[in-house]
Amino acid sequence: MDQDTLVKEQIDAGAEYVTKLDQVLPLTAAFWLKTTLDGRWYLYVAPEQMRTGTGVGLAARPVMQVARELQDPNINPLFTVKLVASDDPLTLAALDYLQLYGGTKPVRVDAPVFGDRAIEGAYLYPLLAAAQGKPA
Protein backbone atom coordinates (compact mmCIF):
# COMPACT_ATOMS: atom_id res chain seq x y z
CA MET A 1 0.00 0.00 0.00
CA ASP A 2 1.22 3.50 -0.85
CA GLN A 3 2.55 5.08 2.35
CA ASP A 4 2.69 8.58 0.86
CA THR A 5 -1.07 8.99 0.90
CA LEU A 6 -3.58 7.91 3.51
CA VAL A 7 -6.13 5.95 1.51
CA LYS A 8 -9.84 5.31 2.00
CA GLU A 9 -9.25 1.70 3.03
CA GLN A 10 -6.99 2.83 5.88
CA ILE A 11 -9.44 5.54 6.96
CA ASP A 12 -12.39 3.13 6.93
CA ALA A 13 -10.48 0.37 8.69
CA GLY A 14 -9.29 2.86 11.29
CA ALA A 15 -12.84 4.10 11.90
CA GLU A 16 -14.13 0.58 12.50
CA TYR A 17 -11.15 -0.27 14.71
CA VAL A 18 -11.46 2.90 16.79
CA THR A 19 -15.21 2.40 17.29
CA LYS A 20 -14.74 -1.17 18.51
CA LEU A 21 -11.69 -0.33 20.63
CA ASP A 22 -13.52 2.57 22.30
CA GLN A 23 -16.17 0.10 23.52
CA VAL A 24 -13.61 -1.90 25.53
CA LEU A 25 -10.93 0.75 26.12
CA PRO A 26 -12.45 4.25 26.25
CA LEU A 27 -10.44 6.60 24.06
CA THR A 28 -9.87 10.33 24.33
CA ALA A 29 -8.81 10.67 20.69
CA ALA A 30 -7.79 8.65 17.65
CA PHE A 31 -6.02 9.87 14.53
CA TRP A 32 -3.79 8.92 11.64
CA LEU A 33 -0.53 10.83 11.63
CA LYS A 34 2.46 10.91 9.32
CA THR A 35 5.41 12.67 10.91
CA THR A 36 8.37 13.83 8.86
CA LEU A 37 10.58 11.63 11.04
CA ASP A 38 8.57 8.40 10.58
CA GLY A 39 7.71 8.93 6.93
CA ARG A 40 4.68 6.64 7.10
CA TRP A 41 1.13 6.71 8.43
CA TYR A 42 0.37 5.40 11.91
CA LEU A 43 -2.94 5.17 13.72
CA TYR A 44 -2.54 6.83 17.11
CA VAL A 45 -5.01 5.89 19.84
CA ALA A 46 -5.15 7.73 23.15
CA PRO A 47 -6.77 5.66 25.92
CA GLU A 48 -8.66 7.84 28.39
CA GLN A 49 -6.87 6.30 31.40
CA MET A 50 -3.35 6.45 29.93
CA ARG A 51 -1.39 9.48 31.08
CA THR A 52 2.21 10.47 30.48
CA GLY A 53 4.40 8.32 32.69
CA THR A 54 1.94 5.46 32.98
CA GLY A 55 2.75 2.24 31.18
CA VAL A 56 0.92 0.85 28.20
CA GLY A 57 0.42 -2.54 29.85
CA LEU A 58 -3.31 -2.30 30.49
CA ALA A 59 -4.00 -0.80 27.07
CA ALA A 60 -1.92 -3.22 25.01
CA ARG A 61 -4.22 -6.22 25.44
CA PRO A 62 -7.43 -4.62 24.09
CA VAL A 63 -5.45 -2.98 21.27
CA MET A 64 -4.24 -6.41 20.15
CA GLN A 65 -7.55 -8.21 20.76
CA VAL A 66 -9.69 -5.82 18.74
CA ALA A 67 -7.24 -5.94 15.84
CA ARG A 68 -7.33 -9.75 15.89
CA GLU A 69 -11.14 -9.71 15.87
CA LEU A 70 -11.28 -7.36 12.88
CA GLN A 71 -8.62 -9.18 10.87
CA ASP A 72 -8.17 -6.16 8.61
CA PRO A 73 -4.83 -5.95 6.80
CA ASN A 74 -4.90 -2.15 7.17
CA ILE A 75 -4.74 -2.37 10.98
CA ASN A 76 -1.76 -4.19 12.42
CA PRO A 77 -1.32 -3.48 16.14
CA LEU A 78 2.40 -4.24 15.96
CA PHE A 79 3.24 -2.09 12.94
CA THR A 80 0.36 0.35 12.39
CA VAL A 81 -1.08 1.32 15.78
CA LYS A 82 0.69 3.54 18.31
CA LEU A 83 -0.55 4.16 21.83
CA VAL A 84 -0.25 7.74 23.01
CA ALA A 85 -1.13 9.26 26.38
CA SER A 86 -4.33 11.25 26.69
CA ASP A 87 -2.26 14.23 27.90
CA ASP A 88 0.42 13.92 25.19
CA PRO A 89 0.96 17.01 23.00
CA LEU A 90 -0.25 15.02 19.96
CA THR A 91 -3.52 14.09 21.65
CA LEU A 92 -4.04 17.65 22.88
CA ALA A 93 -3.41 18.99 19.36
CA ALA A 94 -5.98 16.55 17.96
CA LEU A 95 -8.54 17.65 20.54
CA ASP A 96 -7.84 21.33 19.80
CA TYR A 97 -8.40 20.84 16.07
CA LEU A 98 -11.54 18.78 16.57
CA GLN A 99 -13.05 21.28 19.00
CA LEU A 100 -12.18 24.12 16.63
CA TYR A 101 -14.27 22.45 13.94
CA GLY A 102 -17.09 21.18 16.14
CA GLY A 103 -15.78 17.70 16.87
CA THR A 104 -18.49 15.83 14.97
CA LYS A 105 -16.74 15.29 11.62
CA PRO A 106 -13.32 14.01 10.62
CA VAL A 107 -10.66 16.68 10.14
CA ARG A 108 -7.67 16.61 7.78
CA VAL A 109 -4.66 18.60 8.94
CA ASP A 110 -2.02 19.79 6.48
CA ALA A 111 -0.13 22.03 8.89
CA PRO A 112 3.66 21.66 9.18
CA VAL A 113 3.51 21.13 12.95
CA PHE A 114 1.07 19.09 15.03
CA GLY A 115 1.51 19.09 18.78
CA ASP A 116 5.26 18.82 19.24
CA ARG A 117 6.06 17.13 15.91
CA ALA A 118 6.79 18.18 12.36
CA ILE A 119 4.24 16.38 10.19
CA GLU A 120 3.35 15.67 6.62
CA GLY A 121 -0.34 15.21 7.43
CA ALA A 122 -2.99 14.06 9.88
CA TYR A 123 -6.50 12.68 9.74
CA LEU A 124 -8.53 13.04 12.93
CA TYR A 125 -11.57 10.93 13.75
CA PRO A 126 -14.51 12.81 15.31
CA LEU A 127 -14.51 13.30 19.06
CA LEU A 128 -15.35 10.16 20.94
CA ALA A 129 -18.01 10.13 23.65
CA ALA A 130 -15.43 10.29 26.48
CA ALA A 131 -13.69 13.29 24.95
CA GLN A 132 -17.01 15.08 24.62
CA GLY A 133 -17.81 14.45 28.27
CA LYS A 134 -20.89 12.37 27.37
CA PRO A 135 -21.75 8.86 28.45
CA ALA A 136 -20.94 6.26 25.78
Buried (B, 14 or more C-beta within 10 A) or exposed (E): EEEEEBBEEBBEBBBBBBBBBBEEBBBBBBBBBBBEEBEEBBBBBBBBBBEEEBEBEEBBEBBEBBBEEBEBEBBEBEEBBBBBBBBBBBBBBBBEBBEEEEBEEBBEBEEEEBBEBEBBBBBBBBBBEBBBEEEE
